[in-house]
Amino acid sequence: MASDFEDQTPDSQAKSPSRDQAQAALDDLGRDSQGLAARIVTPWWYHPALGVITAIFAGAQALPGAWPMVLLVLGIVAIPILTTTYSQRFGVVVTKPAGPRSKRLLLATLGVLVAAMMSSLAFKFLGIDPWWALIPAGVTFAATVILGRRYDEALRQEVAAPKVAGA
């Protein structure tokens, strides 16, 4: 079977790049990282919209009847619509934290949501008026907006200046 590659040197005999070539490659990667970080710009409406969705998740637990299920289904449908709209508009999809700070902020946001959902559920089982669920829903909304914006800032910083393995 013929090969289109001009250099038929086995990998074990391949030449290593020179110091200048390696540095140029690292510099290119640094510029690419900074360019990507500049593209990870979350529009002003993203976090408030996500905050409404998470507030629905948190507050719906306290509602009577079928309302919790209806609102949870609407929230589940709304999340992919929100994220797809963002990715189509900006051409960037970020699926996970880029470093320790963004990971901590994501986990903190998730922790607030879980605690709020549990407190709303407790209101329901304790027979407390469902209006009290507005408190954990409001806290969830605020945490999603505030921590979400901090998450974006941390993510951009971590993408712009990635840690090199072994450094």
N, CA, C and O of each residue as an XYZ file, in Angstrom:
668
protein
N       0.852     -1.169      0.000
C       0.000      0.000      0.000
C       0.900      1.234      0.000
O       1.805      1.349      0.827
N       0.654      2.133     -0.906
C       1.486      3.323     -1.058
C       1.069      4.396     -0.073
O      -0.080      4.448      0.365
N       2.016      5.245      0.266
C       1.756      6.341      1.187
C       2.007      7.664      0.477
O       2.892      7.769     -0.372
N       1.217      8.669      0.835
C       1.390      9.989      0.249
C       2.406     10.830      0.997
O       2.718     11.945      0.580
N       2.927     10.305      2.101
C       3.881     11.063      2.890
C       5.250     11.001      2.250
O       5.719      9.933      1.856
N       5.888     12.159      2.149
C       7.229     12.216      1.561
C       8.268     11.620      2.492
O       9.141     10.871      2.055
N       8.178     11.947      3.766
C       9.161     11.490      4.738
C       8.718     10.129      5.266
O       7.703     10.036      5.956
N       9.438      9.113      4.962
C       9.105      7.758      5.389
C       9.885      7.350      6.637
O      10.001      6.162      6.936
N      10.424      8.337      7.369
C      11.206      8.067      8.563
C      10.288      7.530      9.662
O       9.261      8.139      9.963
N      10.652      6.392     10.261
C       9.836      5.888     11.371
C       9.803      6.902     12.510
O      10.708      7.724     12.658
N       8.731      6.826     13.318
C       8.556      7.766     14.432
C       9.747      7.768     15.383
O      10.109      8.810     15.929
N      10.344      6.616     15.577
C      11.461      6.549     16.522
C      12.679      7.325     16.025
O      13.556      7.679     16.814
N      12.734      7.592     14.715
C      13.864      8.324     14.165
C      13.491      9.752     13.780
O      14.310     10.469     13.206
N      12.263     10.173     14.090
C      11.818     11.529     13.735
C      12.640     12.553     14.500
O      13.025     12.335     15.649
N      12.899     13.673     13.839
C      13.687     14.733     14.459
C      12.816     15.563     15.397
O      11.662     15.863     15.089
N      13.374     15.923     16.528
C      12.687     16.803     17.467
C      12.790     18.225     16.948
O      13.763     18.579     16.281
N      11.782     19.047     17.254
C      11.872     20.439     16.819
C      12.984     21.154     17.582
O      13.350     20.780     18.696
N      13.501     22.185     16.945
C      14.535     22.980     17.608
C      13.901     23.771     18.746
O      12.678     23.847     18.862
N      14.736     24.346     19.566
C      14.244     25.156     20.691
C      13.400     26.324     20.184
O      12.356     26.628     20.763
N      13.838     26.979     19.115
C      13.095     28.108     18.554
C      11.747     27.658     17.981
O      10.739     28.345     18.139
N      11.738     26.495     17.313
C      10.477     25.979     16.765
C       9.501     25.630     17.889
O       8.308     25.914     17.794
N      10.012     25.019     18.944
C       9.161     24.665     20.083
C       8.606     25.924     20.744
O       7.426     25.977     21.093
N       9.449     26.930     20.914
C       8.989     28.185     21.525
C       7.946     28.858     20.649
O       6.962     29.394     21.158
N       8.151     28.838     19.322
C       7.185     29.437     18.393
C       5.854     28.708     18.478
O       4.796     29.335     18.427
N       5.900     27.379     18.608
C       4.661     26.603     18.732
C       3.937     26.950     20.032
O       2.714     27.092     20.043
N       4.678     27.084     21.116
C       4.072     27.466     22.400
C       3.481     28.872     22.336
O       2.407     29.122     22.884
N       4.169     29.775     21.679
C       3.653     31.137     21.522
C       2.351     31.132     20.722
O       1.408     31.850     21.052
N       2.309     30.312     19.663
C       1.083     30.188     18.863
C      -0.063     29.648     19.707
O      -1.192     30.127     19.607
N       0.226     28.651     20.539
C      -0.807     28.098     21.418
C      -1.305     29.147     22.405
O      -2.502     29.224     22.681
N      -0.397     29.950     22.934
C      -0.793     31.019     23.852
C      -1.708     32.031     23.184
O      -2.697     32.468     23.771
N      -1.370     32.406     21.942
C      -2.243     33.338     21.206
C      -3.592     32.701     20.907
O      -4.625     33.367     20.980
N      -3.588     31.410     20.569
C      -4.853     30.716     20.319
C      -5.712     30.677     21.576
O      -6.925     30.878     21.506
N      -5.090     30.419     22.730
C      -5.824     30.388     24.000
C      -6.429     31.748     24.310
O      -7.577     31.836     24.746
N      -5.662     32.804     24.088
C      -6.171     34.149     24.348
C      -7.297     34.503     23.381
O      -8.269     35.156     23.762
N      -7.165     34.072     22.139
C      -8.230     34.316     21.159
C      -9.511     33.582     21.521
O     -10.608     34.124     21.386
N      -9.364     32.335     21.984
C     -10.538     31.576     22.407
C     -11.185     32.225     23.627
O     -12.409     32.336     23.701
N     -10.370     32.648     24.574
C     -10.906     33.299     25.777
C     -11.691     34.552     25.411
O     -12.705     34.858     26.040
N     -11.228     35.276     24.399
C     -11.942     36.486     23.973
C     -13.290     36.145     23.349
O     -14.213     36.959     23.380
N     -13.407     34.944     22.781
C     -14.670     34.531     22.155
C     -15.672     34.006     23.171
O     -16.866     33.940     22.880
N     -15.206     33.631     24.360
C     -16.112     33.121     25.390
C     -16.723     34.318     26.111
O     -16.367     34.631     27.247
N     -17.625     34.961     25.442
C     -18.300     36.130     26.001
C     -19.768     35.773     26.154
O     -20.468     35.523     25.173
N     -20.212     35.753     27.370
C     -21.600     35.416     27.631
C     -22.439     36.682     27.534
O     -22.117     37.687     28.168
N     -23.520     36.645     26.742
C     -24.362     37.836     26.609
C     -25.058     38.173     27.933
O     -25.212     37.320     28.806
N     -25.468     39.425     28.055
C     -26.055     39.910     29.301
C     -27.299     39.108     29.698
O     -27.592     38.985     30.887
N     -28.026     38.567     28.739
C     -29.297     37.905     29.007
C     -29.136     36.447     29.430
O     -30.087     35.851     29.936
N     -27.962     35.864     29.235
C     -27.787     34.431     29.471
C     -27.989     34.054     30.943
O     -28.797     33.177     31.251
N     -27.267     34.705     31.843
C     -27.355     34.330     33.258
C     -28.713     34.649     33.879
O     -29.213     33.839     34.660
N     -29.336     35.795     33.570
C     -30.696     35.984     34.082
C     -31.677     34.925     33.565
O     -32.542     34.469     34.313
N     -31.548     34.532     32.293
C     -32.428     33.487     31.761
C     -32.173     32.159     32.471
O     -33.113     31.454     32.837
N     -30.895     31.823     32.664
C     -30.566     30.599     33.385
C     -31.025     30.697     34.837
O     -31.465     29.709     35.424
N     -30.920     31.889     35.409
C     -31.394     32.108     36.775
C     -32.885     31.867     36.911
O     -33.328     31.293     37.905
N     -33.662     32.292     35.933
C     -35.118     32.032     35.959
C     -35.373     30.531     35.909
O     -36.219     30.013     36.638
N     -34.638     29.836     35.045
C     -34.828     28.387     34.929
C     -34.478     27.691     36.240
O     -35.225     26.827     36.697
N     -33.354     28.056     36.847
C     -32.972     27.420     38.110
C     -33.916     27.806     39.244
O     -34.170     27.001     40.141
N     -34.436     29.031     39.210
C     -35.420     29.438     40.224
C     -36.699     28.616     40.083
O     -37.335     28.266     41.077
N     -37.065     28.315     38.852
C     -38.235     27.454     38.631
C     -37.962     26.071     39.209
O     -38.823     25.498     39.877
N     -36.767     25.529     38.956
C     -36.425     24.223     39.532
C     -36.525     24.257     41.050
O     -37.057     23.335     41.668
N     -36.010     25.328     41.644
C     -35.980     25.421     43.100
C     -37.371     25.640     43.689
O     -37.753     24.963     44.643
N     -38.121     26.570     43.133
C     -39.410     26.919     43.717
C     -40.529     25.955     43.397
O     -41.482     25.838     44.167
N     -40.433     25.265     42.281
C     -41.514     24.373     41.853
C     -41.763     23.240     42.834
O     -42.870     22.707     42.909
N     -40.746     22.879     43.577
C     -40.878     21.743     44.488
C     -41.961     21.957     45.539
O     -42.550     20.989     46.019
N     -42.230     23.188     45.898
C     -43.193     23.471     46.966
C     -44.628     23.560     46.476
O     -45.552     23.608     47.287
N     -44.832     23.583     45.178
C     -46.175     23.756     44.643
C     -46.999     22.480     44.768
O     -46.454     21.376     44.749
N     -48.313     22.639     44.897
C     -49.179     21.462     45.023
C     -49.501     20.844     43.657
O     -49.281     21.454     42.611
N     -50.018     19.638     43.702
C     -50.518     18.976     42.496
C     -49.445     18.654     41.481
O     -48.322     18.285     41.823
N     -49.823     18.804     40.215
C     -48.943     18.453     39.101
C     -48.014     19.604     38.700
O     -47.167     19.433     37.823
N     -48.163     20.768     39.331
C     -47.350     21.921     38.946
C     -45.841     21.677     39.009
O     -45.125     22.109     38.106
N     -45.338     21.003     40.035
C     -43.890     20.768     40.053
C     -43.410     20.017     38.802
O     -42.389     20.374     38.213
N     -44.142     18.990     38.408
C     -43.739     18.206     37.243
C     -43.804     19.045     35.964
O     -42.902     18.983     35.128
N     -44.864     19.821     35.818
C     -45.020     20.664     34.623
C     -43.872     21.675     34.538
O     -43.264     21.845     33.481
N     -43.587     22.331     35.641
C     -42.521     23.340     35.639
C     -41.142     22.724     35.456
O     -40.288     23.316     34.795
N     -40.910     21.547     36.028
C     -39.624     20.882     35.827
C     -39.434     20.487     34.363
O     -38.339     20.628     33.819
N     -40.480     20.001     33.734
C     -40.395     19.650     32.316
C     -40.104     20.899     31.482
O     -39.267     20.860     30.580
N     -40.787     22.000     31.778
C     -40.518     23.250     31.059
C     -39.077     23.710     31.266
O     -38.435     24.173     30.323
N     -38.568     23.586     32.482
C     -37.179     23.957     32.756
C     -36.193     23.073     32.018
O     -35.188     23.551     31.492
N     -36.484     21.781     31.982
C     -35.607     20.852     31.272
C     -35.599     21.155     29.779
O     -34.557     21.043     29.134
N     -36.733     21.532     29.227
C     -36.806     21.903     27.810
C     -36.100     23.242     27.573
O     -35.477     23.434     26.529
N     -36.191     24.152     28.520
C     -35.616     25.492     28.348
C     -34.089     25.485     28.350
O     -33.476     26.297     27.657
N     -33.468     24.597     29.103
C     -32.004     24.596     29.182
C     -31.346     24.331     27.829
O     -30.459     25.093     27.443
N     -31.735     23.285     27.087
C     -31.100     23.105     25.777
C     -31.410     24.236     24.797
O     -30.583     24.570     23.949
N     -32.596     24.821     24.915
C     -32.918     25.966     24.045
C     -31.972     27.120     24.349
O     -31.446     27.755     23.434
N     -31.755     27.391     25.629
C     -30.859     28.474     26.038
C     -29.428     28.210     25.585
O     -28.791     29.088     25.002
N     -28.921     27.015     25.846
C     -27.532     26.728     25.501
C     -27.325     26.646     23.986
O     -26.277     27.051     23.485
N     -28.298     26.134     23.266
C     -28.193     26.076     21.801
C     -28.223     27.471     21.201
O     -27.466     27.769     20.278
N     -29.088     28.320     21.718
C     -29.146     29.706     21.245
C     -27.806     30.396     21.467
O     -27.311     31.100     20.586
N     -27.226     30.195     22.631
C     -25.921     30.789     22.937
C     -24.841     30.269     21.988
O     -24.076     31.051     21.424
N     -24.783     28.953     21.816
C     -23.714     28.387     20.984
C     -23.874     28.766     19.514
O     -22.874     28.975     18.828
N     -25.098     28.860     19.017
C     -25.306     29.258     17.626
C     -24.951     30.723     17.405
O     -24.414     31.092     16.361
N     -25.249     31.531     18.374
C     -25.002     32.967     18.229
C     -23.521     33.320     18.341
O     -23.036     34.212     17.644
N     -22.802     32.615     19.223
C     -21.412     32.984     19.480
C     -20.401     31.969     18.954
O     -19.201     32.244     18.958
N     -20.856     30.810     18.504
C     -19.964     29.832     17.905
C     -19.015     29.159     18.870
O     -18.034     28.550     18.441
N     -19.277     29.251     20.162
C     -18.419     28.635     21.167
C     -19.297     27.818     22.098
O     -20.351     28.277     22.540
N     -18.856     26.612     22.390
C     -19.560     25.772     23.347
C     -18.560     25.363     24.416
O     -17.536     24.750     24.118
N     -18.859     25.701     25.644
C     -18.006     25.322     26.756
C     -18.770     24.283     27.555
O     -19.853     24.550     28.075
N     -18.186     23.085     27.645
C     -18.915     21.997     28.283
C     -18.442     21.670     29.689
O     -19.109     20.934     30.417
N     -17.291     22.214     30.075
C     -16.806     21.920     31.419
C     -15.871     23.029     31.886
O     -15.383     23.817     31.076
N     -15.624     23.089     33.188
C     -14.692     24.093     33.712
C     -13.298     23.891     33.137
O     -12.919     22.775     32.780
N     -12.542     24.973     33.051
C     -11.196     24.911     32.483
C     -10.116     24.831     33.548
O      -8.948     24.616     33.228
N     -10.486     25.000     34.800
C      -9.485     24.985     35.863
C     -10.141     24.899     37.221
O     -11.360     24.759     37.320
N      -9.341     24.981     38.267
C      -9.876     24.790     39.620
C     -10.854     25.873     40.076
O     -11.840     25.567     40.746
N     -10.598     27.115     39.726
C     -11.500     28.188     40.185
C     -12.868     28.073     39.521
O     -13.894     28.184     40.193
N     -12.891     27.850     38.206
C     -14.184     27.719     37.528
C     -14.911     26.468     38.012
O     -16.139     26.464     38.094
N     -14.176     25.416     38.332
C     -14.810     24.201     38.851
C     -15.457     24.476     40.209
O     -16.582     24.045     40.462
N     -14.744     25.195     41.082
C     -15.309     25.526     42.399
C     -16.570     26.374     42.264
O     -17.548     26.149     42.976
N     -16.553     27.345     41.358
C     -17.721     28.207     41.178
C     -18.909     27.422     40.609
O     -20.052     27.651     41.005
N     -18.642     26.516     39.699
C     -19.711     25.680     39.155
C     -20.307     24.792     40.239
O     -21.527     24.656     40.330
N     -19.454     24.187     41.060
C     -19.951     23.346     42.148
C     -20.711     24.155     43.190
O     -21.695     23.669     43.748
N     -20.273     25.376     43.460
C     -20.987     26.238     44.408
C     -22.384     26.571     43.888
O     -23.355     26.545     44.644
N     -22.480     26.880     42.605
C     -23.783     27.179     42.003
C     -24.689     25.963     42.077
O     -25.867     26.076     42.415
N     -24.141     24.811     41.763
C     -24.917     23.574     41.835
C     -25.353     23.285     43.268
O     -26.477     22.839     43.498
N     -24.474     23.534     44.223
C     -24.811     23.337     45.630
C     -25.958     24.224     46.086
O     -26.832     23.778     46.830
N     -25.963     25.476     45.645
C     -27.059     26.389     45.985
C     -28.368     25.865     45.404
O     -29.398     25.883     46.078
N     -28.333     25.402     44.169
C     -29.546     24.880     43.536
C     -30.079     23.666     44.284
O     -31.280     23.576     44.538
N     -29.211     22.740     44.635
C     -29.645     21.537     45.355
C     -30.221     21.911     46.719
O     -31.268     21.396     47.111
N     -29.550     22.798     47.439
C     -30.052     23.220     48.757
C     -31.401     23.918     48.639
O     -32.285     23.705     49.469
N     -31.566     24.746     47.620
C     -32.837     25.440     47.429
C     -33.952     24.468     47.072
O     -35.075     24.602     47.558
N     -33.651     23.501     46.234
C     -34.661     22.504     45.880
C     -35.070     21.687     47.105
O     -36.248     21.383     47.296
N     -34.091     21.338     47.925
C     -34.395     20.571     49.138
C     -35.225     21.384     50.116
O     -36.136     20.848     50.746
N     -34.925     22.666     50.253
C     -35.702     23.486     51.187
C     -37.130     23.672     50.681
O     -38.069     23.657     51.477
N     -37.309     23.847     49.382
C     -38.665     23.962     48.842
C     -39.442     22.675     49.033
O     -40.634     22.698     49.341
N     -38.770     21.565     48.851
C     -39.418     20.271     49.071
C     -39.783     20.098     50.538
O     -40.834     19.544     50.861
N     -38.918     20.568     51.423
C     -39.213     20.512     52.857
C     -40.437     21.363     53.191
O     -41.263     20.969     54.015
N     -40.555     22.541     52.544
C     -41.735     23.377     52.770
C     -42.997     22.600     52.423
O     -43.995     22.678     53.139
N     -42.953     21.865     51.345
C     -44.118     21.108     50.894
C     -44.474     20.022     51.909
O     -45.637     19.879     52.288
N     -43.476     19.262     52.343
C     -43.748     18.160     53.262
C     -44.102     18.625     54.669
O     -44.782     17.914     55.408
N     -43.642     19.818     55.041
C     -43.973     20.358     56.358
C     -45.285     21.121     56.350
O     -45.746     21.582     57.394
N     -45.888     21.255     55.177
C     -47.169     21.939     55.070
C     -47.062     23.451     55.156
O     -48.051     24.114     55.468
N     -45.906     24.009     54.893
C     -45.703     25.457     54.928
C     -46.261     26.052     53.638
O     -46.190     25.436     52.575
N     -46.807     27.235     53.745
C     -47.389     27.922     52.591
C     -46.399     27.951     51.425
O     -45.244     28.334     51.615
N     -46.835     27.547     50.204
C     -45.921     27.499     49.052
C     -45.269     28.836     48.708
O     -44.233     28.857     48.043
N     -45.853     29.949     49.145
C     -45.249     31.250     48.849
C     -43.859     31.385     49.451
O     -43.036     32.152     48.952
N     -43.591     30.640     50.526
C     -42.266     30.691     51.139
C     -41.189     30.138     50.205
O     -40.004     30.417     50.385
N     -41.596     29.366     49.224
C     -40.628     28.823     48.261
C     -40.027     29.921     47.383
O     -39.033     29.692     46.695
N     -40.624     31.103     47.407
C     -40.043     32.211     46.648
C     -38.672     32.606     47.200
O     -37.833     33.126     46.464
N     -38.446     32.364     48.483
C     -37.150     32.712     49.080
C     -36.034     31.853     48.485
O     -35.063     32.400     47.961
N     -36.143     30.509     48.550
C     -35.059     29.734     47.926
C     -34.993     29.931     46.408
O     -33.913     29.850     45.823
N     -36.117     30.183     45.781
C     -36.104     30.445     44.334
C     -35.354     31.744     44.046
O     -34.569     31.812     43.100
N     -35.591     32.766     44.853
C     -34.886     34.040     44.685
C     -33.398     33.913     44.954
O     -32.581     34.499     44.245
N     -33.045     33.144     45.983
C     -31.629     32.917     46.290
C     -30.965     32.177     45.126
O     -29.838     32.492     44.743
N     -31.664     31.204     44.577
C     -31.122     30.451     43.443
C     -30.930     31.354     42.237
O     -29.902     31.278     41.564
N     -31.903     32.206     41.955
C     -31.778     33.148     40.838
C     -30.552     34.037     41.027
O     -29.726     34.172     40.124
N     -30.443     34.644     42.220
C     -29.322     35.553     42.488
C     -27.983     34.816     42.413
O     -27.028     35.328     41.829
N     -27.908     33.627     42.995
C     -26.659     32.864     42.963
C     -26.281     32.482     41.540
O     -25.107     32.525     41.173
N     -27.271     32.109     40.738
C     -26.984     31.733     39.352
C     -26.442     32.917     38.570
O     -25.500     32.767     37.792
N     -27.017     34.074     38.765
C     -26.551     35.260     38.035
C     -25.176     35.694     38.534
O     -24.269     35.911     37.730
N     -25.013     35.821     39.841
C     -23.748     36.322     40.404
C     -22.618     35.316     40.212
O     -21.556     35.664     39.695
N     -22.843     34.064     40.628
C     -21.792     33.063     40.491
C     -21.552     32.697     39.024
O     -20.433     32.355     38.641
N     -22.592     32.770     38.216
C     -22.435     32.489     36.788
C     -21.527     33.488     36.113
O     -20.699     33.113     35.283
N     -21.669     34.744     36.452
C     -20.791     35.769     35.871
C     -19.358     35.615     36.375
O     -18.404     35.817     35.623
N     -19.211     35.259     37.641
C     -17.861     35.004     38.163
C     -17.255     33.763     37.522
O     -16.056     33.715     37.248
N     -18.090     32.769     37.288
C     -17.638     31.552     36.603
C     -17.101     31.898     35.213
O     -16.033     31.429     34.818
N     -17.847     32.719     34.478
C     -17.401     33.115     33.140
C     -16.063     33.837     33.190
O     -15.184     33.591     32.363
N     -15.914     34.722     34.157
C     -14.652     35.454     34.307
C     -13.508     34.491     34.601
O     -12.439     34.587     33.998
N     -13.735     33.563     35.528
C     -12.699     32.580     35.869
C     -12.391     31.687     34.676
O     -11.230     31.368     34.417
N     -13.421     31.288     33.957
C     -13.231     30.433     32.793
C     -12.388     31.128     31.735
O     -11.471     30.523     31.179
N     -12.686     32.382     31.453
C     -11.896     33.134     30.466
C     -10.440     33.248     30.903
O      -9.532     33.093     30.087
N     -10.216     33.517     32.186
C      -8.842     33.620     32.686
C      -8.117     32.287     32.578
O      -6.948     32.242     32.197
N      -8.803     31.211     32.910
C      -8.165     29.896     32.876
C      -7.923     29.417     31.446
O      -6.950     28.708     31.190
N      -8.782     29.791     30.527
C      -8.572     29.436     29.122
C      -7.444     30.285     28.518
O      -6.639     29.788     27.731
N      -7.395     31.545     28.887
C      -6.368     32.457     28.343
C      -4.972     32.107     28.831
O      -3.998     32.290     28.101
N      -4.863     31.614     30.037
C      -3.551     31.283     30.602
C      -3.575     29.863     31.158
O      -3.545     29.662     32.372
N      -3.628     28.868     30.245
C      -3.710     27.478     30.732
C      -2.426     27.064     31.422
O      -1.339     27.534     31.086
N      -2.569     26.186     32.382
C      -1.402     25.625     33.077
C      -0.794     24.563     32.175
O      -1.499     23.712     31.632
N       0.504     24.623     32.027
C       1.213     23.632     31.223
C       1.518     22.430     32.124
O       1.948     22.595     33.265
N       1.294     21.231     31.605
C       1.549     20.028     32.386
C       2.994     20.013     32.865
O       3.920     20.234     32.084
N       3.175     19.754     34.138
C       4.508     19.692     34.706
C       5.083     21.045     35.084
O       6.201     21.123     35.593
N       4.320     22.128     34.837
C       4.836     23.472     35.152
C       4.404     23.899     36.527
O       4.741     24.999     36.966
